[in-house]
Amino acid sequence: MKRILFASLLLAAFSAAPTLAQQTKVGDWTVEKRTKDQHCNASRGYKDAGDENREYVIVLSHSDKAIVMVVIYDGWEWDNTGDILKADFGTDDADIMKKAKWEVMDKTTVRGIFEFDQGILDKLSKAKRITLDFEDDDDDSIEIQTPRLGEVLGALKFCEENKK
């Protein structure tokens, strides 16, 4: 009886393995294909002691049509969901897009959706930081730490190519 129970548990564990394979860690990033999403995404959250221990979260996803980036920063207090903000979008060593459009998702979250461009991913792959410099609003402009982003983008590409 114990052998049958053990065999059943072992079979259940192997059956669950493909689900587990849809998530991987790269440093403190999580790369995964969630059931409710069509595409894989990479996410990282951290607190910055140099910024009053505020919390930062970044989520990055892409397909052959679009690159989507969501940034959550608990220091923001956006007023109106759906507002479109403009910000210069760049990295520590490269400008990506001047006056990029970012949609306010809630009081602490913005989302940028960009037409797919391999050049954007190439610039991001070398980044140690991503910068959002909002027009006429230096208080809300931020730098987001993105260690190992090149590796993360590689894992994201692998996930996207092997999603189920």
C-alpha positions as CSV (number, residue, x, y, z in Angstrom):
1,M,0.0,0.0,0.0
2,K,2.8,2.4,0.9
3,R,4.5,1.6,-2.5
4,I,1.3,2.5,-4.4
5,L,1.0,5.7,-2.4
6,F,4.6,6.6,-3.1
7,A,4.3,5.8,-6.8
8,S,1.2,7.9,-7.0
9,L,2.9,10.8,-5.3
10,L,6.0,10.4,-7.6
11,L,3.8,10.3,-10.7
12,A,2.0,13.5,-9.5
13,A,5.3,15.2,-9.0
14,F,6.5,14.4,-12.5
15,S,3.1,15.5,-13.9
16,A,3.6,18.9,-12.2
17,A,7.2,19.3,-13.6
18,P,6.2,21.1,-16.8
19,T,4.3,23.7,-14.8
20,L,7.4,24.3,-12.7
21,A,9.5,24.5,-15.8
22,Q,7.6,27.6,-16.8
23,Q,9.3,29.7,-14.0
24,T,12.9,30.4,-13.5
25,K,15.0,32.8,-11.4
26,V,17.8,35.0,-12.7
27,G,19.3,36.6,-9.7
28,D,16.3,38.2,-7.9
29,W,14.3,38.3,-11.2
30,T,11.5,35.9,-11.8
31,V,10.9,34.8,-15.4
32,E,7.6,33.0,-15.9
33,K,4.7,32.1,-18.1
34,R,1.6,32.5,-16.0
35,T,-1.5,30.6,-16.9
36,K,-3.6,33.7,-17.4
37,D,-1.0,35.5,-19.6
38,Q,-0.4,34.9,-23.3
39,H,3.3,35.7,-23.0
40,C,6.1,35.2,-20.6
41,N,7.2,38.0,-18.3
42,A,10.2,39.0,-16.2
43,S,9.7,40.8,-12.9
44,R,11.8,42.2,-10.1
45,G,10.9,44.0,-7.0
46,Y,13.2,45.6,-4.5
47,K,13.4,48.3,-1.8
48,D,15.9,51.2,-2.2
49,A,17.5,52.2,1.1
50,G,18.7,55.4,-0.7
51,D,15.1,56.4,-1.4
52,E,13.5,56.2,2.0
53,N,13.2,52.4,1.6
54,R,10.6,52.9,-1.2
55,E,9.5,49.8,-3.2
56,Y,10.2,49.5,-6.9
57,V,8.7,46.7,-9.1
58,I,9.4,46.3,-12.8
59,V,7.6,43.8,-15.1
60,L,8.8,43.3,-18.7
61,S,7.2,41.3,-21.5
62,H,7.4,41.1,-25.2
63,S,6.1,39.4,-28.3
64,D,7.0,39.8,-32.0
65,K,4.5,42.8,-32.0
66,A,5.1,44.7,-28.8
67,I,7.4,45.3,-25.8
68,V,5.5,46.0,-22.6
69,M,7.0,47.4,-19.4
70,V,5.1,48.0,-16.2
71,V,6.7,50.1,-13.4
72,I,5.4,50.3,-9.9
73,Y,6.9,52.8,-7.5
74,D,5.3,53.5,-4.1
75,G,6.5,57.1,-4.2
76,W,4.1,58.0,-7.0
77,E,0.6,59.3,-6.4
78,W,-0.9,59.6,-9.9
79,D,-4.4,61.1,-9.9
80,N,-6.2,59.6,-12.8
81,T,-6.2,56.0,-14.0
82,G,-5.9,56.1,-17.8
83,D,-4.0,59.3,-18.1
84,I,-1.2,59.3,-20.6
85,L,2.1,60.7,-19.4
86,K,5.2,61.4,-21.5
87,A,8.7,60.6,-20.3
88,D,12.1,60.2,-21.8
89,F,12.8,56.5,-21.5
90,G,16.5,55.4,-21.3
91,T,19.1,53.4,-19.6
92,D,22.3,54.4,-17.7
93,D,24.2,54.7,-21.0
94,A,21.6,55.0,-23.8
95,D,18.5,56.9,-24.8
96,I,15.7,54.6,-25.8
97,M,12.8,56.9,-26.6
98,K,12.1,60.6,-26.1
99,K,8.6,61.5,-24.9
100,A,7.5,57.9,-24.7
101,K,3.9,57.4,-23.7
102,W,3.1,55.8,-20.3
103,E,-0.4,55.0,-19.2
104,V,-1.3,55.4,-15.5
105,M,-2.7,52.1,-14.3
106,D,-3.3,53.2,-10.7
107,K,-1.8,55.7,-8.2
108,T,1.6,53.9,-8.2
109,T,1.8,52.2,-11.6
110,V,2.5,53.1,-15.2
111,R,2.7,51.0,-18.3
112,G,4.5,51.6,-21.5
113,I,3.6,49.6,-24.6
114,F,6.1,50.0,-27.5
115,E,6.0,48.6,-31.0
116,F,8.5,45.7,-31.1
117,D,12.0,46.9,-31.9
118,Q,15.0,44.6,-31.4
119,G,17.1,47.8,-30.8
120,I,15.1,48.6,-27.7
121,L,15.9,45.1,-26.3
122,D,19.5,45.4,-27.3
123,K,19.8,48.7,-25.3
124,L,18.0,47.2,-22.4
125,S,20.2,44.1,-22.4
126,K,23.2,46.3,-21.5
127,A,21.4,48.4,-18.9
128,K,22.2,48.5,-15.2
129,R,19.4,51.1,-14.7
130,I,16.3,52.2,-16.5
131,T,15.3,55.8,-16.3
132,L,12.0,57.5,-16.7
133,D,12.2,61.3,-16.9
134,F,8.7,62.7,-16.9
135,E,8.0,65.9,-18.7
136,D,7.7,68.9,-16.4
137,D,7.8,66.6,-13.3
138,D,11.3,66.0,-11.9
139,D,9.7,64.8,-8.6
140,D,8.2,61.7,-10.3
141,S,11.2,60.9,-12.5
142,I,13.0,57.7,-11.4
143,E,15.8,55.3,-11.9
144,I,15.1,51.6,-11.6
145,Q,17.9,49.2,-10.8
146,T,18.1,46.4,-13.4
147,P,21.0,44.0,-12.6
148,R,21.6,41.1,-14.9
149,L,19.0,42.4,-17.4
150,G,20.8,40.9,-20.4
151,E,20.6,37.4,-18.8
152,V,16.9,38.1,-17.9
153,L,16.1,39.0,-21.5
154,G,17.8,35.8,-22.6
155,A,15.7,33.8,-20.2
156,L,12.6,35.7,-21.3
157,K,13.3,34.8,-24.9
158,F,13.8,31.1,-24.0
159,C,10.5,31.1,-22.0
160,E,8.7,32.8,-24.9
161,E,10.1,30.2,-27.4
162,N,9.1,27.3,-25.2
163,K,5.8,28.4,-23.7
164,K,3.0,26.0,-23.7
